[in-house]
Amino acid sequence: MLSTWENLILGALALLLLFWMQPGIKAALARSKQTPSDWPSVIVPILMVVMFVLFLIAMV
């Protein structure tokens, strides 16, 4: 179990990390809003994995 001062230091480091990375995060979000979404490239592999798992379950 961490002591109180260790928790405070970890919280301060987490906040410092967020503030340090904020410009990059803002730029990445701005770029992602301008690009077209490509949902089929996400959905097709997930569906194939689900179908394969169902096939394996059916084989038992």
All heavy atoms as TSV, in Angstrom:
chain	resi	resn	atom	element	x	y	z
A	1	MET	N	N	0.838	-1.179	0.000
A	1	MET	CA	C	0.000	0.000	0.000
A	1	MET	C	C	0.881	1.239	0.000
A	1	MET	O	O	1.836	1.331	0.763
A	1	MET	CB	C	-0.884	-0.056	1.251
A	1	MET	CG	C	-1.969	0.950	1.284
A	1	MET	SD	S	-3.294	0.400	0.214
A	1	MET	CE	C	-4.351	1.775	0.290
A	2	LEU	N	N	0.548	2.184	-0.845
A	2	LEU	CA	C	1.331	3.407	-0.934
A	2	LEU	C	C	0.917	4.391	0.162
A	2	LEU	O	O	-0.246	4.477	0.535
A	2	LEU	CB	C	1.137	4.067	-2.296
A	2	LEU	CG	C	1.636	3.289	-3.502
A	2	LEU	CD1	C	1.293	4.033	-4.781
A	2	LEU	CD2	C	3.118	3.060	-3.421
A	3	SER	N	N	1.889	5.124	0.642
A	3	SER	CA	C	1.581	6.120	1.667
A	3	SER	C	C	0.991	7.365	1.004
A	3	SER	O	O	0.963	7.503	-0.217
A	3	SER	CB	C	2.847	6.480	2.438
A	3	SER	OG	O	3.762	7.127	1.577
A	4	THR	N	N	0.530	8.274	1.827
A	4	THR	CA	C	-0.139	9.475	1.332
A	4	THR	C	C	0.794	10.319	0.466
A	4	THR	O	O	0.399	10.779	-0.610
A	4	THR	CB	C	-0.656	10.308	2.518
A	4	THR	OG1	O	-1.518	9.488	3.301
A	4	THR	CG2	C	-1.431	11.513	2.027
A	5	TRP	N	N	2.034	10.521	0.911
A	5	TRP	CA	C	2.927	11.381	0.138
A	5	TRP	C	C	3.319	10.744	-1.187
A	5	TRP	O	O	3.516	11.436	-2.184
A	5	TRP	CB	C	4.154	11.761	0.962
A	5	TRP	CG	C	5.057	10.609	1.324
A	5	TRP	CD1	C	4.953	9.799	2.403
A	5	TRP	CD2	C	6.169	10.134	0.570
A	5	TRP	NE1	N	5.933	8.845	2.374
A	5	TRP	CE2	C	6.693	9.030	1.267
A	5	TRP	CE3	C	6.776	10.529	-0.616
A	5	TRP	CZ2	C	7.800	8.318	0.798
A	5	TRP	CZ3	C	7.874	9.817	-1.071
A	5	TRP	CH2	C	8.374	8.727	-0.352
A	6	GLU	N	N	3.369	9.407	-1.232
A	6	GLU	CA	C	3.650	8.739	-2.502
A	6	GLU	C	C	2.485	8.910	-3.476
A	6	GLU	O	O	2.680	9.107	-4.678
A	6	GLU	CB	C	3.940	7.267	-2.272
A	6	GLU	CG	C	5.272	7.012	-1.599
A	6	GLU	CD	C	5.464	5.567	-1.189
A	6	GLU	OE1	O	4.448	4.898	-0.894
A	6	GLU	OE2	O	6.621	5.119	-1.172
A	7	ASN	N	N	1.264	8.838	-2.962
A	7	ASN	CA	C	0.088	9.073	-3.795
A	7	ASN	C	C	0.068	10.493	-4.322
A	7	ASN	O	O	-0.295	10.734	-5.483
A	7	ASN	CB	C	-1.195	8.786	-3.015
A	7	ASN	CG	C	-1.471	7.305	-2.878
A	7	ASN	OD1	O	-1.074	6.524	-3.732
A	7	ASN	ND2	N	-2.127	6.921	-1.808
A	8	LEU	N	N	0.442	11.453	-3.485
A	8	LEU	CA	C	0.478	12.843	-3.927
A	8	LEU	C	C	1.526	13.050	-5.014
A	8	LEU	O	O	1.289	13.755	-6.000
A	8	LEU	CB	C	0.759	13.769	-2.738
A	8	LEU	CG	C	-0.380	13.930	-1.734
A	8	LEU	CD1	C	0.075	14.740	-0.538
A	8	LEU	CD2	C	-1.571	14.585	-2.395
A	9	ILE	N	N	2.679	12.442	-4.861
A	9	ILE	CA	C	3.732	12.565	-5.872
A	9	ILE	C	C	3.289	11.926	-7.188
A	9	ILE	O	O	3.492	12.495	-8.268
A	9	ILE	CB	C	5.049	11.948	-5.364
A	9	ILE	CG1	C	5.620	12.812	-4.250
A	9	ILE	CG2	C	6.051	11.796	-6.491
A	9	ILE	CD1	C	6.828	12.224	-3.571
A	10	LEU	N	N	2.661	10.748	-7.113
A	10	LEU	CA	C	2.171	10.101	-8.327
A	10	LEU	C	C	1.098	10.937	-9.024
A	10	LEU	O	O	1.081	11.050	-10.251
A	10	LEU	CB	C	1.619	8.712	-8.006
A	10	LEU	CG	C	2.659	7.625	-7.744
A	10	LEU	CD1	C	1.973	6.342	-7.301
A	10	LEU	CD2	C	3.490	7.384	-8.982
A	11	GLY	N	N	0.213	11.538	-8.255
A	11	GLY	CA	C	-0.816	12.407	-8.834
A	11	GLY	C	C	-0.214	13.631	-9.491
A	11	GLY	O	O	-0.620	14.038	-10.582
A	12	ALA	N	N	0.784	14.240	-8.847
A	12	ALA	CA	C	1.452	15.410	-9.413
A	12	ALA	C	C	2.190	15.038	-10.697
A	12	ALA	O	O	2.162	15.789	-11.677
A	12	ALA	CB	C	2.412	16.014	-8.393
A	13	LEU	N	N	2.841	13.875	-10.716
A	13	LEU	CA	C	3.531	13.429	-11.927
A	13	LEU	C	C	2.546	13.162	-13.063
A	13	LEU	O	O	2.826	13.464	-14.222
A	13	LEU	CB	C	4.358	12.182	-11.633
A	13	LEU	CG	C	5.639	12.401	-10.832
A	13	LEU	CD1	C	6.275	11.065	-10.479
A	13	LEU	CD2	C	6.599	13.279	-11.581
A	14	ALA	N	N	1.390	12.599	-12.735
A	14	ALA	CA	C	0.375	12.343	-13.757
A	14	ALA	C	C	-0.132	13.663	-14.348
A	14	ALA	O	O	-0.290	13.788	-15.572
A	14	ALA	CB	C	-0.782	11.543	-13.169
A	15	LEU	N	N	-0.377	14.651	-13.499
A	15	LEU	CA	C	-0.819	15.959	-13.995
A	15	LEU	C	C	0.269	16.623	-14.831
A	15	LEU	O	O	-0.016	17.215	-15.880
A	15	LEU	CB	C	-1.205	16.867	-12.827
A	15	LEU	CG	C	-2.535	16.546	-12.154
A	15	LEU	CD1	C	-2.741	17.441	-10.937
A	15	LEU	CD2	C	-3.670	16.736	-13.139
A	16	LEU	N	N	1.514	16.531	-14.399
A	16	LEU	CA	C	2.625	17.099	-15.147
A	16	LEU	C	C	2.736	16.438	-16.521
A	16	LEU	O	O	2.948	17.119	-17.533
A	16	LEU	CB	C	3.924	16.928	-14.363
A	16	LEU	CG	C	5.181	17.499	-15.003
A	16	LEU	CD1	C	5.084	19.021	-15.065
A	16	LEU	CD2	C	6.403	17.090	-14.205
A	17	LEU	N	N	2.557	15.133	-16.566
A	17	LEU	CA	C	2.609	14.411	-17.831
A	17	LEU	C	C	1.490	14.859	-18.761
A	17	LEU	O	O	1.707	15.050	-19.965
A	17	LEU	CB	C	2.528	12.911	-17.582
A	17	LEU	CG	C	2.656	12.014	-18.791
A	17	LEU	CD1	C	4.066	12.112	-19.367
A	17	LEU	CD2	C	2.333	10.589	-18.430
A	18	LEU	N	N	0.281	15.048	-18.228
A	18	LEU	CA	C	-0.840	15.519	-19.051
A	18	LEU	C	C	-0.573	16.908	-19.615
A	18	LEU	O	O	-0.835	17.184	-20.789
A	18	LEU	CB	C	-2.136	15.515	-18.239
A	18	LEU	CG	C	-2.795	14.168	-18.035
A	18	LEU	CD1	C	-3.998	14.298	-17.118
A	18	LEU	CD2	C	-3.219	13.576	-19.358
A	19	PHE	N	N	-0.072	17.817	-18.782
A	19	PHE	CA	C	0.221	19.164	-19.254
A	19	PHE	C	C	1.354	19.159	-20.274
A	19	PHE	O	O	1.358	19.945	-21.222
A	19	PHE	CB	C	0.568	20.093	-18.091
A	19	PHE	CG	C	-0.630	20.527	-17.311
A	19	PHE	CD1	C	-0.686	20.321	-15.941
A	19	PHE	CD2	C	-1.716	21.134	-17.926
A	19	PHE	CE1	C	-1.789	20.716	-15.215
A	19	PHE	CE2	C	-2.823	21.533	-17.212
A	19	PHE	CZ	C	-2.862	21.314	-15.848
A	20	TRP	N	N	2.319	18.263	-20.109
A	20	TRP	CA	C	3.447	18.185	-21.030
A	20	TRP	C	C	3.003	17.671	-22.394
A	20	TRP	O	O	3.491	18.108	-23.434
A	20	TRP	CB	C	4.521	17.283	-20.425
A	20	TRP	CG	C	5.753	17.143	-21.251
A	20	TRP	CD1	C	6.510	18.145	-21.777
A	20	TRP	CD2	C	6.368	15.924	-21.657
A	20	TRP	NE1	N	7.560	17.620	-22.472
A	20	TRP	CE2	C	7.501	16.253	-22.415
A	20	TRP	CE3	C	6.069	14.588	-21.440
A	20	TRP	CZ2	C	8.330	15.291	-22.955
A	20	TRP	CZ3	C	6.906	13.639	-21.974
A	20	TRP	CH2	C	8.016	14.003	-22.730
A	21	MET	N	N	2.054	16.738	-22.411
A	21	MET	CA	C	1.608	16.122	-23.662
A	21	MET	C	C	0.424	16.840	-24.295
A	21	MET	O	O	-0.011	16.464	-25.384
A	21	MET	CB	C	1.249	14.655	-23.416
A	21	MET	CG	C	2.419	13.810	-22.978
A	21	MET	SD	S	1.963	12.114	-22.734
A	21	MET	CE	C	1.799	11.580	-24.415
A	22	GLN	N	N	-0.124	17.865	-23.657
A	22	GLN	CA	C	-1.332	18.537	-24.128
A	22	GLN	C	C	-1.212	19.086	-25.555
A	22	GLN	O	O	-2.141	18.897	-26.345
A	22	GLN	CB	C	-1.719	19.648	-23.159
A	22	GLN	CG	C	-3.030	20.299	-23.492
A	22	GLN	CD	C	-3.417	21.348	-22.476
A	22	GLN	OE1	O	-2.632	21.698	-21.609
A	22	GLN	NE2	N	-4.614	21.855	-22.579
A	23	PRO	N	N	-0.118	19.747	-25.955
A	23	PRO	CA	C	-0.064	20.251	-27.345
A	23	PRO	C	C	-0.130	19.129	-28.384
A	23	PRO	O	O	-0.801	19.263	-29.409
A	23	PRO	CB	C	1.279	20.976	-27.411
A	23	PRO	CG	C	1.618	21.307	-26.007
A	23	PRO	CD	C	1.025	20.213	-25.179
A	24	GLY	N	N	0.529	18.031	-28.118
A	24	GLY	CA	C	0.483	16.910	-29.052
A	24	GLY	C	C	-0.894	16.275	-29.122
A	24	GLY	O	O	-1.345	15.863	-30.193
A	25	ILE	N	N	-1.563	16.193	-27.989
A	25	ILE	CA	C	-2.909	15.619	-27.958
A	25	ILE	C	C	-3.879	16.503	-28.729
A	25	ILE	O	O	-4.705	16.021	-29.505
A	25	ILE	CB	C	-3.370	15.419	-26.498
A	25	ILE	CG1	C	-2.522	14.344	-25.828
A	25	ILE	CG2	C	-4.841	15.051	-26.436
A	25	ILE	CD1	C	-2.758	14.215	-24.336
A	26	LYS	N	N	-3.765	17.822	-28.554
A	26	LYS	CA	C	-4.642	18.747	-29.279
A	26	LYS	C	C	-4.420	18.638	-30.785
A	26	LYS	O	O	-5.377	18.626	-31.559
A	26	LYS	CB	C	-4.388	20.182	-28.829
A	26	LYS	CG	C	-5.081	20.557	-27.552
A	26	LYS	CD	C	-4.915	22.039	-27.281
A	26	LYS	CE	C	-5.659	22.446	-26.051
A	26	LYS	NZ	N	-5.532	23.875	-25.773
A	27	ALA	N	N	-3.166	18.552	-31.206
A	27	ALA	CA	C	-2.867	18.442	-32.637
A	27	ALA	C	C	-3.392	17.120	-33.198
A	27	ALA	O	O	-3.932	17.087	-34.312
A	27	ALA	CB	C	-1.365	18.562	-32.856
A	28	ALA	N	N	-3.250	16.040	-32.450
A	28	ALA	CA	C	-3.739	14.738	-32.916
A	28	ALA	C	C	-5.260	14.741	-33.043
A	28	ALA	O	O	-5.812	14.183	-34.003
A	28	ALA	CB	C	-3.288	13.638	-31.966
A	29	LEU	N	N	-5.947	15.361	-32.104
A	29	LEU	CA	C	-7.409	15.443	-32.192
A	29	LEU	C	C	-7.841	16.292	-33.375
A	29	LEU	O	O	-8.824	15.969	-34.052
A	29	LEU	CB	C	-7.981	15.999	-30.889
A	29	LEU	CG	C	-7.965	15.048	-29.696
A	29	LEU	CD1	C	-8.450	15.765	-28.434
A	29	LEU	CD2	C	-8.808	13.827	-29.961
A	30	ALA	N	N	-7.127	17.380	-33.642
A	30	ALA	CA	C	-7.466	18.224	-34.790
A	30	ALA	C	C	-7.253	17.465	-36.098
A	30	ALA	O	O	-8.066	17.568	-37.020
A	30	ALA	CB	C	-6.627	19.497	-34.768
A	31	ARG	N	N	-6.164	16.700	-36.203
A	31	ARG	CA	C	-5.921	15.911	-37.410
A	31	ARG	C	C	-6.963	14.812	-37.580
A	31	ARG	O	O	-7.379	14.512	-38.691
A	31	ARG	CB	C	-4.527	15.293	-37.375
A	31	ARG	CG	C	-3.432	16.228	-37.754
A	31	ARG	CD	C	-2.129	15.489	-37.997
A	31	ARG	NE	N	-1.752	14.585	-36.917
A	31	ARG	CZ	C	-0.986	14.909	-35.880
A	31	ARG	NH1	N	-0.520	16.140	-35.768
A	31	ARG	NH2	N	-0.696	14.022	-34.954
A	32	SER	N	N	-7.386	14.201	-36.482
A	32	SER	CA	C	-8.341	13.097	-36.588
A	32	SER	C	C	-9.720	13.586	-37.014
A	32	SER	O	O	-10.481	12.841	-37.620
A	32	SER	CB	C	-8.438	12.352	-35.265
A	32	SER	OG	O	-9.081	13.139	-34.291
A	33	LYS	N	N	-10.046	14.844	-36.728
A	33	LYS	CA	C	-11.342	15.378	-37.162
A	33	LYS	C	C	-11.360	15.645	-38.659
A	33	LYS	O	O	-12.420	15.646	-39.276
A	33	LYS	CB	C	-11.661	16.663	-36.400
A	33	LYS	CG	C	-12.012	16.427	-34.956
A	33	LYS	CD	C	-12.321	17.722	-34.233
A	33	LYS	CE	C	-12.601	17.456	-32.770
A	33	LYS	NZ	N	-12.820	18.685	-32.006
A	34	GLN	N	N	-10.205	15.856	-39.261
A	34	GLN	CA	C	-10.141	16.180	-40.687
A	34	GLN	C	C	-10.076	14.933	-41.565
A	34	GLN	O	O	-10.370	15.010	-42.753
A	34	GLN	CB	C	-8.919	17.056	-40.962
A	34	GLN	CG	C	-8.989	18.396	-40.284
A	34	GLN	CD	C	-7.686	19.172	-40.386
A	34	GLN	OE1	O	-6.696	18.642	-40.871
A	34	GLN	NE2	N	-7.694	20.398	-39.909
A	35	THR	N	N	-9.699	13.798	-41.020
A	35	THR	CA	C	-9.565	12.593	-41.831
A	35	THR	C	C	-10.885	11.840	-41.904
A	35	THR	O	O	-11.678	11.867	-40.957
A	35	THR	CB	C	-8.496	11.657	-41.251
A	35	THR	OG1	O	-8.870	11.307	-39.921
A	35	THR	CG2	C	-7.135	12.318	-41.243
A	36	PRO	N	N	-11.142	11.172	-43.024
A	36	PRO	CA	C	-12.379	10.380	-43.110
A	36	PRO	C	C	-12.274	9.133	-42.229
A	36	PRO	O	O	-11.204	8.559	-42.077
A	36	PRO	CB	C	-12.465	10.004	-44.586
A	36	PRO	CG	C	-11.065	10.066	-45.064
A	36	PRO	CD	C	-10.384	11.139	-44.255
A	37	SER	N	N	-13.399	8.740	-41.676
A	37	SER	CA	C	-13.382	7.554	-40.820
A	37	SER	C	C	-13.355	6.299	-41.691
A	37	SER	O	O	-13.908	6.267	-42.788
A	37	SER	CB	C	-14.601	7.534	-39.909
A	37	SER	OG	O	-15.777	7.450	-40.681
A	38	ASP	N	N	-12.709	5.265	-41.192
A	38	ASP	CA	C	-12.553	4.031	-41.943
A	38	ASP	C	C	-13.033	2.863	-41.091
A	38	ASP	O	O	-12.259	2.002	-40.694
A	38	ASP	CB	C	-11.087	3.862	-42.354
A	38	ASP	CG	C	-10.911	2.808	-43.419
A	38	ASP	OD1	O	-11.917	2.445	-44.061
A	38	ASP	OD2	O	-9.779	2.354	-43.600
A	39	TRP	N	N	-14.332	2.840	-40.817
A	39	TRP	CA	C	-14.890	1.821	-39.942
A	39	TRP	C	C	-14.788	0.407	-40.497
A	39	TRP	O	O	-14.600	-0.533	-39.723
A	39	TRP	CB	C	-16.341	2.154	-39.600
A	39	TRP	CG	C	-16.415	3.202	-38.545
A	39	TRP	CD1	C	-16.762	4.505	-38.700
A	39	TRP	CD2	C	-16.100	3.056	-37.154
A	39	TRP	NE1	N	-16.676	5.166	-37.503
A	39	TRP	CE2	C	-16.275	4.303	-36.545
A	39	TRP	CE3	C	-15.668	1.978	-36.382
A	39	TRP	CZ2	C	-16.052	4.501	-35.191
A	39	TRP	CZ3	C	-15.450	2.188	-35.030
A	39	TRP	CH2	C	-15.642	3.432	-34.447
A	40	PRO	N	N	-14.916	0.188	-41.789
A	40	PRO	CA	C	-14.797	-1.203	-42.277
A	40	PRO	C	C	-13.462	-1.853	-41.930
A	40	PRO	O	O	-13.396	-3.059	-41.703
A	40	PRO	CB	C	-14.980	-1.072	-43.789
A	40	PRO	CG	C	-15.821	0.139	-43.949
A	40	PRO	CD	C	-15.390	1.070	-42.856
A	41	SER	N	N	-12.396	-1.065	-41.860
A	41	SER	CA	C	-11.102	-1.653	-41.528
A	41	SER	C	C	-11.032	-2.080	-40.064
A	41	SER	O	O	-10.139	-2.827	-39.683
A	41	SER	CB	C	-9.980	-0.663	-41.827
A	41	SER	OG	O	-10.082	0.460	-40.981
A	42	VAL	N	N	-11.950	-1.619	-39.248
A	42	VAL	CA	C	-12.011	-2.035	-37.846
A	42	VAL	C	C	-13.022	-3.164	-37.670
A	42	VAL	O	O	-12.764	-4.145	-36.977
A	42	VAL	CB	C	-12.384	-0.834	-36.945
A	42	VAL	CG1	C	-12.595	-1.261	-35.511
A	42	VAL	CG2	C	-11.334	0.253	-37.034
A	43	ILE	N	N	-14.159	-3.024	-38.331
A	43	ILE	CA	C	-15.262	-3.958	-38.111
A	43	ILE	C	C	-14.994	-5.327	-38.740
A	43	ILE	O	O	-15.299	-6.363	-38.138
A	43	ILE	CB	C	-16.580	-3.346	-38.635
A	43	ILE	CG1	C	-16.951	-2.145	-37.767
A	43	ILE	CG2	C	-17.701	-4.364	-38.622
A	43	ILE	CD1	C	-18.132	-1.364	-38.267
A	44	VAL	N	N	-14.415	-5.357	-39.925
A	44	VAL	CA	C	-14.203	-6.633	-40.628
A	44	VAL	C	C	-13.304	-7.583	-39.829
A	44	VAL	O	O	-13.671	-8.747	-39.628
A	44	VAL	CB	C	-13.672	-6.383	-42.056
A	44	VAL	CG1	C	-13.219	-7.677	-42.696
A	44	VAL	CG2	C	-14.738	-5.714	-42.904
A	45	PRO	N	N	-12.129	-7.155	-39.340
A	45	PRO	CA	C	-11.324	-8.102	-38.541
A	45	PRO	C	C	-12.017	-8.558	-37.258
A	45	PRO	O	O	-11.901	-9.724	-36.871
A	45	PRO	CB	C	-10.050	-7.320	-38.214
A	45	PRO	CG	C	-9.994	-6.241	-39.220
A	45	PRO	CD	C	-11.394	-5.917	-39.577
A	46	ILE	N	N	-12.747	-7.660	-36.615
A	46	ILE	CA	C	-13.462	-8.044	-35.391
A	46	ILE	C	C	-14.522	-9.093	-35.721
A	46	ILE	O	O	-14.665	-10.090	-35.001
A	46	ILE	CB	C	-14.071	-6.808	-34.702
A	46	ILE	CG1	C	-12.959	-5.935	-34.136
A	46	ILE	CG2	C	-15.044	-7.218	-33.610
A	46	ILE	CD1	C	-13.428	-4.625	-33.561
A	47	LEU	N	N	-15.258	-8.888	-36.793
A	47	LEU	CA	C	-16.273	-9.874	-37.191
A	47	LEU	C	C	-15.640	-11.214	-37.557
A	47	LEU	O	O	-16.194	-12.267	-37.227
A	47	LEU	CB	C	-17.098	-9.340	-38.359
A	47	LEU	CG	C	-18.137	-8.284	-38.017
A	47	LEU	CD1	C	-18.825	-7.777	-39.273
A	47	LEU	CD2	C	-19.160	-8.842	-37.048
A	48	MET	N	N	-14.504	-11.172	-38.207
A	48	MET	CA	C	-13.835	-12.431	-38.560
A	48	MET	C	C	-13.377	-13.184	-37.314
A	48	MET	O	O	-13.499	-14.408	-37.240
A	48	MET	CB	C	-12.671	-12.157	-39.496
A	48	MET	CG	C	-13.126	-11.681	-40.866
A	48	MET	SD	S	-11.806	-11.493	-42.033
A	48	MET	CE	C	-11.482	-13.201	-42.404
A	49	VAL	N	N	-12.877	-12.472	-36.317
A	49	VAL	CA	C	-12.463	-13.114	-35.073
A	49	VAL	C	C	-13.676	-13.707	-34.363
A	49	VAL	O	O	-13.628	-14.841	-33.863
A	49	VAL	CB	C	-11.713	-12.123	-34.166
A	49	VAL	CG1	C	-11.526	-12.677	-32.772
A	49	VAL	CG2	C	-10.371	-11.751	-34.776
A	50	VAL	N	N	-14.772	-12.967	-34.320
A	50	VAL	CA	C	-15.996	-13.468	-33.678
A	50	VAL	C	C	-16.497	-14.717	-34.399
A	50	VAL	O	O	-16.870	-15.713	-33.753
A	50	VAL	CB	C	-17.075	-12.364	-33.636
A	50	VAL	CG1	C	-18.426	-12.934	-33.246
A	50	VAL	CG2	C	-16.664	-11.263	-32.680
A	51	MET	N	N	-16.490	-14.684	-35.725
A	51	MET	CA	C	-16.939	-15.859	-36.479
A	51	MET	C	C	-16.017	-17.052	-36.238
A	51	MET	O	O	-16.488	-18.192	-36.113
A	51	MET	CB	C	-17.017	-15.524	-37.977
A	51	MET	CG	C	-18.163	-14.602	-38.315
A	51	MET	SD	S	-18.185	-13.997	-40.009
A	51	MET	CE	C	-18.012	-15.470	-40.947
A	52	PHE	N	N	-14.716	-16.829	-36.144
A	52	PHE	CA	C	-13.775	-17.913	-35.885
A	52	PHE	C	C	-14.003	-18.508	-34.499
A	52	PHE	O	O	-13.980	-19.732	-34.327
A	52	PHE	CB	C	-12.337	-17.405	-36.038
A	52	PHE	CG	C	-11.306	-18.456	-35.820
A	52	PHE	CD1	C	-11.162	-19.495	-36.714
A	52	PHE	CD2	C	-10.475	-18.420	-34.709
A	52	PHE	CE1	C	-10.204	-20.486	-36.524
A	52	PHE	CE2	C	-9.525	-19.391	-34.500
A	52	PHE	CZ	C	-9.385	-20.434	-35.417
A	53	VAL	N	N	-14.238	-17.656	-33.509
A	53	VAL	CA	C	-14.499	-18.146	-32.145
A	53	VAL	C	C	-15.792	-18.947	-32.119
A	53	VAL	O	O	-15.863	-20.011	-31.493
A	53	VAL	CB	C	-14.528	-16.969	-31.144
A	53	VAL	CG1	C	-15.060	-17.413	-29.791
A	53	VAL	CG2	C	-13.141	-16.356	-31.007
A	54	LEU	N	N	-16.826	-18.456	-32.803
A	54	LEU	CA	C	-18.082	-19.203	-32.863
A	54	LEU	C	C	-17.871	-20.552	-33.562
A	54	LEU	O	O	-18.460	-21.565	-33.154
A	54	LEU	CB	C	-19.151	-18.391	-33.567
A	54	LEU	CG	C	-19.666	-17.171	-32.793
A	54	LEU	CD1	C	-20.633	-16.373	-33.647
A	54	LEU	CD2	C	-20.312	-17.599	-31.491
A	55	PHE	N	N	-17.066	-20.570	-34.603
A	55	PHE	CA	C	-16.743	-21.832	-35.281
A	55	PHE	C	C	-16.047	-22.797	-34.340
A	55	PHE	O	O	-16.374	-23.979	-34.287
A	55	PHE	CB	C	-15.874	-21.547	-36.504
A	55	PHE	CG	C	-15.318	-22.766	-37.152
A	55	PHE	CD1	C	-16.134	-23.597	-37.894
A	55	PHE	CD2	C	-13.986	-23.098	-37.008
A	55	PHE	CE1	C	-15.637	-24.741	-38.483
A	55	PHE	CE2	C	-13.464	-24.228	-37.595
A	55	PHE	CZ	C	-14.298	-25.066	-38.340
A	56	LEU	N	N	-15.087	-22.301	-33.567
A	56	LEU	CA	C	-14.383	-23.154	-32.607
A	56	LEU	C	C	-15.331	-23.686	-31.532
A	56	LEU	O	O	-15.240	-24.853	-31.139
A	56	LEU	CB	C	-13.240	-22.392	-31.958
A	56	LEU	CG	C	-12.035	-22.074	-32.850
A	56	LEU	CD1	C	-11.033	-21.235	-32.090
A	56	LEU	CD2	C	-11.402	-23.349	-33.368
A	57	ILE	N	N	-16.247	-22.848	-31.083
A	57	ILE	CA	C	-17.224	-23.295	-30.076
A	57	ILE	C	C	-18.144	-24.362	-30.676
A	57	ILE	O	O	-18.470	-25.355	-30.017
A	57	ILE	CB	C	-18.028	-22.091	-29.543
A	57	ILE	CG1	C	-17.108	-21.187	-28.712
A	57	ILE	CG2	C	-19.215	-22.561	-28.709
A	57	ILE	CD1	C	-17.743	-19.877	-28.290
A	58	ALA	N	N	-18.537	-24.187	-31.923
A	58	ALA	CA	C	-19.429	-25.146	-32.577
A	58	ALA	C	C	-18.732	-26.482	-32.802
A	58	ALA	O	O	-19.385	-27.534	-32.846
A	58	ALA	CB	C	-19.922	-24.591	-33.905
A	59	MET	N	N	-17.403	-26.487	-32.918
A	59	MET	CA	C	-16.671	-27.726	-33.154
A	59	MET	C	C	-16.559	-28.573	-31.884
A	59	MET	O	O	-16.278	-29.768	-31.994
A	59	MET	CB	C	-15.263	-27.401	-33.670
A	59	MET	CG	C	-15.248	-26.794	-35.054
A	59	MET	SD	S	-15.935	-27.854	-36.309
A	59	MET	CE	C	-14.733	-29.155	-36.349
A	60	VAL	N	N	-16.818	-28.021	-30.739
A	60	VAL	CA	C	-16.669	-28.769	-29.487
A	60	VAL	C	C	-17.908	-29.594	-29.217
A	60	VAL	O	O	-18.969	-29.324	-29.506
A	60	VAL	CB	C	-16.398	-27.815	-28.292
A	60	VAL	CG1	C	-16.410	-28.563	-26.985
A	60	VAL	CG2	C	-15.088	-27.124	-28.513
